[in-house]
């Protein structure tokens, strides 16, 4: 009877399995098609793109869109700023967060509970954008490269993950042994604790790096100097500019002016060049993503489990 | 006599104990000076970039005068906060934020769970891995790049309009989706879902892999079908995770994805949320007190929501985030 039941189950379950497989295929398509489409458009000739109908493969293949972007000196500047931003944030963040994680992992030390509370409160109460803005204007961080680095160097969420990793994965005996051998605290940290933290180190490094690469609101809030703009911010500007141009064109058409004259008088970033810019901004991540994905997943599950 | 001595002894140990504790703190500080030094950068950074802005919230209660500074400006109490409720735009922004969050909670929040449940039924490990890898991908693309992708997809020569033309004939009017006011909210939900579906399922998937297979074996012997197994075993085992994520979501009802909303706004769209109003009023127009008051109020409501939902989840399910 039991076997019989299994068989019956098998039939409807088989239908479900097919359906399920189709759902998964659909999700893969929905995820990949938009990106492949924009990739095709970035490699397609601009005026041809305007005709519509470019799918997953370029119709009139060209590198012109990328050439237009790469001829712009400000793009190189933005790239340089973005890379500097990512590197500084990673180095500074890792150093500060791991040092703190190590100190907090020794929870039997006097005062660590108070320190924990001190760090925990800002996770629930913040001053908000404007209070930050006023503070930054007072201490000279507006229009300053360090506004990208200093305010985000500390991240207590990361520190919690680091701390619990150290507590669960580094045996006290090793640390005690090193101490008996006369290792100073810094040696202990850099020679023993950090190497033992490699998996979580990779996670935190990648976490900070990707966030830093993708983040653009700090430029919007605190930076006006075009020399300090990042790649993401420049993409935002392009998108907004295109929208503004569309609006102006619509108004012009409504009021009976010649739309073509207006369009010619403005610097137009066509859809194709815009697509190329999206590709430039995302491609570094897309390339390394398959290799680093697992570290992110470890980080999320660790963070989730520890709350 | 003996008793008195005992009392004396006890008294003595008591006094030595307290003084011993004080000196222990000092000793501990001295002995582990370096460890405490490790904590110093974090303490300073938190003080400067978290606690000082918190004190800066005081600006919400003054009639701010840039020449006098925050402390020099006259204290006006709740005037700024009252002013918020006289500006219809702010009213509307609160309403819009809540509307967006609630729609998100109702329509987007359950889908990663369903996705995780479905994915868990895939037996082919390599296919499962592939689906996972692909579905996590959009999470790593910056929000502004997502806006860029959406702009391309929805443009008059974009793939969506292409499909419409292919389906309904060549005369079909090509719609500029991103200029439609009515499409703004659905679009934000769609893009949020696109970006977060896979990534939000990670915690569910890791909880699913932790369920004891013996539970299922026992259920099969008891004659439970797949659906019953899901209802009586899988979902109860996931309840902790679900409630945890729900608490987080409810705590965030008064926040919205600034990057996405701001990125998608254009001249045809009239849709402001709290964070965009704070940015535009505060940084673009320089109206510090009112916009700070506004973010203060929304922050306060968020805090109440977080503590409240956390309290309830603790009561119901013994799950606490704080």
Boltz contact constraints between the chains, C-beta under 6 A:
constraints:
  - contact:
      token1: [A, 9]
      token2: [B, 225]
      max_distance: 6.0
  - contact:
      token1: [A, 20]
      token2: [B, 118]
      max_distance: 6.0
  - contact:
      token1: [A, 20]
      token2: [B, 121]
      max_distance: 6.0
  - contact:
      token1: [A, 23]
      token2: [B, 118]
      max_distance: 6.0
  - contact:
      token1: [A, 24]
      token2: [B, 131]
      max_distance: 6.0
  - contact:
      token1: [A, 27]
      token2: [B, 135]
      max_distance: 6.0
  - contact:
      token1: [A, 28]
      token2: [B, 134]
      max_distance: 6.0
  - contact:
      token1: [A, 31]
      token2: [B, 134]
      max_distance: 6.0
  - contact:
      token1: [A, 31]
      token2: [B, 135]
      max_distance: 6.0
  - contact:
      token1: [A, 34]
      token2: [B, 149]
      max_distance: 6.0
  - contact:
      token1: [A, 34]
      token2: [B, 153]
      max_distance: 6.0
  - contact:
      token1: [A, 37]
      token2: [B, 159]
      max_distance: 6.0
  - contact:
      token1: [A, 38]
      token2: [B, 149]
      max_distance: 6.0
  - contact:
      token1: [A, 38]
      token2: [B, 152]
      max_distance: 6.0
  - contact:
      token1: [A, 50]
      token2: [B, 157]
      max_distance: 6.0
  - contact:
      token1: [A, 52]
      token2: [B, 157]
      max_distance: 6.0
  - contact:
      token1: [A, 52]
      token2: [B, 162]
      max_distance: 6.0
  - contact:
      token1: [A, 53]
      token2: [B, 162]
      max_distance: 6.0
  - contact:
      token1: [A, 96]
      token2: [B, 41]
      max_distance: 6.0
  - contact:
      token1: [A, 96]
      token2: [B, 42]
      max_distance: 6.0
  - contact:
      token1: [A, 99]
      token2: [B, 38]
      max_distance: 6.0
  - contact:
      token1: [A, 100]
      token2: [B, 39]
      max_distance: 6.0
  - contact:
      token1: [A, 100]
      token2: [B, 42]
      max_distance: 6.0
  - contact:
      token1: [A, 102]
      token2: [B, 38]
      max_distance: 6.0
  - contact:
      token1: [A, 103]
      token2: [B, 35]
      max_distance: 6.0
  - contact:
      token1: [A, 103]
      token2: [B, 38]
      max_distance: 6.0
  - contact:
      token1: [A, 103]
      token2: [B, 39]
      max_distance: 6.0
  - contact:
      token1: [A, 109]
      token2: [B, 32]
      max_distance: 6.0
  - contact:
      token1: [A, 110]
      token2: [B, 25]
      max_distance: 6.0
  - contact:
      token1: [A, 110]
      token2: [B, 28]
      max_distance: 6.0
  - contact:
      token1: [A, 122]
      token2: [B, 50]
      max_distance: 6.0
  - contact:
      token1: [A, 124]
      token2: [B, 303]
      max_distance: 6.0
  - contact:
      token1: [A, 127]
      token2: [B, 53]
      max_distance: 6.0
  - contact:
      token1: [A, 127]
      token2: [B, 54]
      max_distance: 6.0
  - contact:
      token1: [A, 127]
      token2: [B, 56]
      max_distance: 6.0
  - contact:
      token1: [A, 127]
      token2: [B, 57]
      max_distance: 6.0
  - contact:
      token1: [A, 128]
      token2: [B, 295]
      max_distance: 6.0
  - contact:
      token1: [A, 129]
      token2: [B, 278]
      max_distance: 6.0
  - contact:
      token1: [A, 130]
      token2: [B, 282]
      max_distance: 6.0
  - contact:
      token1: [A, 130]
      token2: [B, 288]
      max_distance: 6.0
  - contact:
      token1: [A, 130]
      token2: [B, 291]
      max_distance: 6.0
  - contact:
      token1: [A, 130]
      token2: [B, 292]
      max_distance: 6.0
  - contact:
      token1: [A, 131]
      token2: [B, 53]
      max_distance: 6.0
  - contact:
      token1: [A, 131]
      token2: [B, 56]
      max_distance: 6.0
  - contact:
      token1: [A, 131]
      token2: [B, 57]
      max_distance: 6.0
  - contact:
      token1: [A, 132]
      token2: [B, 53]
      max_distance: 6.0
  - contact:
      token1: [A, 133]
      token2: [B, 283]
      max_distance: 6.0
  - contact:
      token1: [A, 134]
      token2: [B, 56]
      max_distance: 6.0
  - contact:
      token1: [A, 135]
      token2: [B, 52]
      max_distance: 6.0
  - contact:
      token1: [A, 135]
      token2: [B, 53]
      max_distance: 6.0
  - contact:
      token1: [A, 135]
      token2: [B, 56]
      max_distance: 6.0
  - contact:
      token1: [A, 151]
      token2: [B, 49]
      max_distance: 6.0
  - contact:
      token1: [A, 153]
      token2: [B, 45]
      max_distance: 6.0
  - contact:
      token1: [A, 154]
      token2: [B, 42]
      max_distance: 6.0
  - contact:
      token1: [A, 154]
      token2: [B, 45]
      max_distance: 6.0
  - contact:
      token1: [A, 154]
      token2: [B, 46]
      max_distance: 6.0
  - contact:
      token1: [A, 185]
      token2: [B, 34]
      max_distance: 6.0
  - contact:
      token1: [A, 185]
      token2: [B, 35]
      max_distance: 6.0
  - contact:
      token1: [A, 210]
      token2: [B, 140]
      max_distance: 6.0
  - contact:
      token1: [A, 214]
      token2: [B, 142]
      max_distance: 6.0
  - contact:
      token1: [A, 216]
      token2: [B, 144]
      max_distance: 6.0
  - contact:
      token1: [A, 232]
      token2: [B, 142]
      max_distance: 6.0
  - contact:
      token1: [A, 232]
      token2: [B, 144]
      max_distance: 6.0
  - contact:
      token1: [A, 235]
      token2: [B, 144]
      max_distance: 6.0
  - contact:
      token1: [A, 235]
      token2: [B, 148]
      max_distance: 6.0
  - contact:
      token1: [A, 236]
      token2: [B, 144]
      max_distance: 6.0
  - contact:
      token1: [A, 239]
      token2: [B, 148]
      max_distance: 6.0
  - contact:
      token1: [A, 239]
      token2: [B, 151]
      max_distance: 6.0
  - contact:
      token1: [A, 243]
      token2: [B, 266]
      max_distance: 6.0
  - contact:
      token1: [A, 247]
      token2: [B, 267]
      max_distance: 6.0
  - contact:
      token1: [A, 271]
      token2: [B, 155]
      max_distance: 6.0
  - contact:
      token1: [A, 275]
      token2: [B, 152]
      max_distance: 6.0
  - contact:
      token1: [A, 278]
      token2: [B, 145]
      max_distance: 6.0
  - contact:
      token1: [A, 278]
      token2: [B, 148]
      max_distance: 6.0
  - contact:
      token1: [A, 281]
      token2: [B, 145]
      max_distance: 6.0
  - contact:
      token1: [A, 282]
      token2: [B, 141]
      max_distance: 6.0
  - contact:
      token1: [A, 282]
      token2: [B, 145]
      max_distance: 6.0
  - contact:
      token1: [A, 285]
      token2: [B, 140]
      max_distance: 6.0
  - contact:
      token1: [A, 289]
      token2: [B, 140]
      max_distance: 6.0
  - contact:
      token1: [A, 293]
      token2: [B, 133]
      max_distance: 6.0
  - contact:
      token1: [A, 297]
      token2: [B, 202]
      max_distance: 6.0
  - contact:
      token1: [A, 300]
      token2: [B, 202]
      max_distance: 6.0
  - contact:
      token1: [A, 301]
      token2: [B, 206]
      max_distance: 6.0
  - contact:
      token1: [A, 304]
      token2: [B, 203]
      max_distance: 6.0
  - contact:
      token1: [A, 307]
      token2: [B, 321]
      max_distance: 6.0
